[in-house]
Amino acid sequence: MSIAADLPSGAERAPFGLLLRDWRRRRGASQLELSLRSGVSQRHVSFLESGRARPSREMVMHLATSLDVPLRHQNQLLLAAGFAPVYRQGNLEAPELTDVRKAIELILNHQEPYPAIVIDRLFNVVLGNGATSRLIGFLMGANAGAVAGPVNLMRVTLSPHGLRPYIVNWPEVAHYLVTRTAAELALNGLDADAKAFLDELSGYPDMPTSWRDARPDDTVLPILPLHFRKDGKDIRVMTTISTVGTPQDVTLQEMRIETFFPVDDASTAFFKQLARG
């Protein structure tokens, strides 16, 4: 059974009322609680969910904000209610995001000689510093050049043809990554692309199933210990995740910066030596 099959998903072209109810339930809120959060009467919330009332554009955005619906899905709610999307989905290469890109690149460069990457909602690597390329090059050798197209953090880590053979604590890492991925995508709303991505991950050999026992309120720690080993070298790092902020742009809201820090002197020396070449 796939990961995606075990997670709730709203129909992408469902009526507004069904989508609203789906997000209310995702957030664990009753109609009364949503009423108290938003200041909208419980009766009107009920009418909106049943389709007996039609929301205004302002009402859609007000209820979506009250439920902390991600911008991507706020656009979806607006479309379902018959309105045009409000939030743009930009690209870091776009001229209007030049300052944002410069700020992110500054963060990545300051992380040297330790790795740092920027990932999108499906864990595609949008940007990475030189230390990231050097580490992958060291671990994968000639196979690093075989990675075609955009690099995906989950694929390159969990695939038997990626970094997996060099990860000493792979069961722990795999459980953490799969649990985190499933939780994040479920929280932020599954769509066809997200479900397909989860199905792909669940299809890798020997993927752990322990994530299925996690409760919805279980906390996934923001720090992951990673232990690499190759050619007699042990490289131990921990990773931390930060967000770009809460911009009014779908792409930027979904971006995260993942940084890697050595946890012992030997690993610190390794990265410094790798940077010197």
C-alpha positions in Angstrom: 0.0 0.0 0.0 1.3 3.4 -0.9 2.0 6.3 1.4 -0.4 8.5 -0.5 -3.2 6.0 -0.1 -3.1 6.4 3.6 -3.4 10.2 3.6 -6.5 12.4 3.1 -6.7 14.4 -0.1 -9.3 16.9 -1.3 -10.6 16.7 -4.9 -8.9 19.4 -6.9 -12.0 20.4 -8.7 -14.4 19.9 -5.8 -17.1 22.5 -5.0 -16.1 25.2 -2.6 -18.2 23.8 0.2 -16.4 20.4 0.1 -13.0 22.0 0.0 -13.8 24.3 2.9 -15.0 21.3 5.0 -11.9 19.3 4.0 -9.6 22.1 5.2 -11.6 22.6 8.4 -11.3 18.9 9.2 -7.5 18.9 8.3 -7.1 21.6 10.9 -9.1 19.6 13.5 -11.7 22.3 13.8 -15.5 22.0 14.2 -17.9 24.3 12.5 -18.3 26.0 15.9 -14.5 26.5 16.3 -14.2 27.9 12.8 -17.0 30.3 13.6 -15.2 31.4 16.7 -11.9 31.8 14.9 -13.4 33.8 12.0 -16.3 35.6 13.5 -18.6 34.1 10.9 -21.8 32.5 12.3 -21.8 28.7 12.7 -25.0 28.7 10.6 -23.4 30.5 7.7 -20.4 28.2 7.9 -22.8 25.2 7.6 -24.6 26.8 4.7 -21.3 27.5 2.9 -20.2 23.9 3.3 -23.5 22.5 2.2 -23.7 24.8 -0.8 -26.8 26.5 0.4 -24.9 29.8 0.5 -22.3 31.2 -1.9 -19.3 33.0 -0.5 -18.0 36.4 -1.6 -14.3 36.7 -2.6 -13.6 38.4 0.7 -15.3 35.6 2.7 -13.3 32.9 0.9 -10.0 34.6 1.8 -11.2 35.4 5.4 -12.1 31.7 6.1 -8.9 30.5 4.4 -6.8 32.7 6.5 -8.7 31.6 9.6 -7.8 28.0 8.8 -4.2 28.8 7.9 -4.7 27.4 4.4 -1.4 27.7 2.3 -1.5 30.2 -0.5 -1.5 27.5 -3.3 -4.7 26.1 -1.9 -6.2 29.5 -1.2 -6.0 30.1 -4.9 -7.8 26.7 -5.3 -10.6 27.8 -3.0 -11.0 31.0 -4.9 -11.3 29.1 -8.2 -13.8 26.7 -6.7 -15.9 29.7 -5.6 -15.8 31.2 -9.1 -13.1 33.8 -8.5 -9.7 34.5 -10.0 -6.6 33.4 -8.0 -5.0 36.2 -5.9 -1.5 34.9 -5.2 1.1 34.6 -7.9 3.4 31.6 -8.3 6.8 33.2 -9.1 10.2 31.9 -10.1 13.5 32.9 -8.4 14.8 33.8 -11.9 12.0 36.4 -12.3 13.2 40.0 -12.2 10.7 40.9 -9.4 12.4 38.3 -7.1 15.9 39.4 -7.8 16.4 40.8 -4.3 15.0 37.7 -2.7 17.3 35.5 -4.7 20.3 37.6 -3.7 19.3 37.3 -0.1 19.0 33.5 -0.3 22.3 33.2 -2.2 24.0 35.2 0.5 22.7 32.8 3.2 24.0 29.8 1.1 27.4 31.4 0.6 27.8 32.2 4.3 27.2 28.6 5.1 30.4 27.6 3.4 32.3 25.3 3.7 29.3 23.4 4.9 26.4 22.4 2.6 23.1 24.3 2.3 20.3 24.0 -0.2 16.9 25.5 -1.0 14.1 23.1 -1.6 10.5 23.5 -2.9 7.4 21.8 -1.6 8.2 18.6 -3.4 11.9 18.7 -2.2 13.4 19.6 -5.5 16.7 21.4 -5.0 16.2 25.0 -6.3 19.6 26.3 -5.2 22.6 24.9 -3.5 26.1 26.1 -2.5 29.4 24.7 -3.6 29.8 22.6 -0.5 26.7 20.7 -1.4 28.1 19.8 -4.8 31.4 18.8 -3.3 29.9 16.5 -0.7 27.7 14.7 -3.3 30.6 14.5 -5.7 32.8 12.9 -2.9 30.1 10.4 -1.9 28.7 9.4 -5.3 31.9 9.9 -7.4 31.3 9.3 -11.1 27.6 8.5 -10.4 27.1 12.1 -9.4 27.3 13.1 -13.0 24.6 10.6 -13.9 21.9 12.6 -12.1 20.0 14.3 -14.9 17.6 17.2 -14.5 16.7 18.9 -11.3 18.1 17.1 -8.2 15.4 16.0 -5.7 16.5 15.7 -2.0 14.3 12.7 -1.3 15.2 10.8 -4.4 18.9 11.3 -4.1 18.8 10.4 -0.4 16.4 7.4 -0.4 17.2 5.8 -3.8 19.5 2.8 -3.8 21.3 4.5 -6.7 21.8 7.8 -4.7 23.3 8.5 -1.3 21.6 5.6 0.5 24.7 3.2 0.3 26.8 5.8 2.1 24.3 6.5 5.0 25.2 4.5 8.0 22.0 5.3 9.9 19.8 4.9 6.9 16.8 3.3 8.7 16.6 6.3 11.0 17.1 8.8 8.2 14.5 7.0 6.0 11.9 7.0 8.7 12.5 10.6 9.5 12.4 11.7 5.9 9.3 9.7 5.0 7.4 10.8 8.1 8.4 14.4 7.6 7.4 14.3 3.9 4.0 12.7 4.5 3.3 15.0 7.4 4.2 18.2 5.5 2.3 17.3 2.4 -0.7 16.2 4.3 -0.7 19.4 6.4 -0.3 21.6 3.3 -2.9 19.7 1.2 -2.3 16.8 -1.1 -2.7 17.4 -4.9 -2.0 15.1 -7.8 1.7 15.9 -7.9 2.2 15.5 -4.2 0.3 12.1 -4.2 2.4 10.9 -7.1 5.6 11.9 -5.3 4.6 10.1 -2.1 3.7 7.0 -4.2 7.1 7.1 -5.8 9.0 7.3 -2.5 6.9 4.4 -1.0 8.0 2.3 -4.0 11.7 2.3 -3.1 13.0 -1.0 -1.8 12.9 -1.7 2.0 11.2 1.6 2.8 10.2 1.8 6.5 6.5 1.6 7.4 7.0 2.8 11.0 5.7 6.3 10.0 2.2 4.8 9.7 2.1 4.5 13.5 2.7 8.2 14.0 -0.3 10.1 15.4 -1.4 13.4 13.7 -0.2 15.4 16.8 3.2 13.7 16.9 6.0 16.3 16.5 8.7 15.7 13.9 11.9 17.2 15.3 13.5 19.9 13.1 17.0 18.4 13.4 18.1 15.3 11.6 21.4 13.5 12.4 23.2 12.1 9.3 26.1 9.7 9.3 27.9 9.2 6.0 30.8 6.8 5.5 33.0 6.3 2.5 36.6 5.2 2.0 37.1 4.9 5.7 35.9 8.4 6.4 33.0 9.1 8.8 31.2 12.3 8.2 28.6 13.2 10.8 26.3 16.2 10.3 23.0 17.5 11.5 20.5 19.3 9.4 18.2 22.2 10.2 15.3 23.7 8.3 14.2 27.3 8.0 11.6 29.0 5.9 11.9 32.1 3.7 9.0 33.7 5.6 5.3 34.4 4.8 5.5 36.2 1.5 2.5 36.8 -0.7 3.9 34.4 -3.3 3.1 30.7 -3.6 6.6 29.6 -4.5 8.3 31.6 -1.8 5.9 30.4 0.9 6.7 26.8 0.0 10.5 27.2 -0.1 12.7 26.0 2.8 16.4 26.4 3.4 18.1 23.3 4.7 21.6 23.7 6.2 24.1 21.1 7.3 26.5 21.4 10.2 29.3 19.1 11.2 28.9 17.6 14.7 32.5 16.6 15.5 36.0 17.8 14.8 36.7 15.1 12.2 33.7 16.1 10.2 34.6 19.8 10.5 38.1 19.1 9.2 36.7 17.0 6.4 34.6 19.8 5.0 37.4 22.3 5.3 39.8 20.0 3.5 37.1 19.3 0.8 36.8 23.1 0.2 40.5 23.4 -0.3 40.5 20.7 -2.9 
